[in-house]
Amino acid sequence: MEPKKYSSYAQIDRDLEILKLERDIHYRKTLLSIDKTKESIIPTNTVSFIEKVYKNVFSGTYGTILKIIIPYVINWYINRKRGD
């Protein structure tokens, strides 16, 4: 790449301003990318997904049966005899 040849300081200042703006644009794009990544990792999305799955699984007849059986299973697990 051949270096530019400037005939005035105004041209140099103009190019420096353009480079500064390009740098600022790239910096803001990087920040936006980081924010989008954070949003995809944040547990609120995961929690809402789990909540939807929970509502689907525990609704209707199947959900009623699970709601009845789960406390018995937990109680059995807690009170089971452990091998000595």
Secondary structure, 3 states (H helix, E strand, C coil): CCCCCCCCHHHHHHHHHHHHHHHHHHHHHHHHHHHHHHHHHCHHHHHHHHHHHHHHHCCHHHHHHHHHHHHHHHHHHHHCCCCC
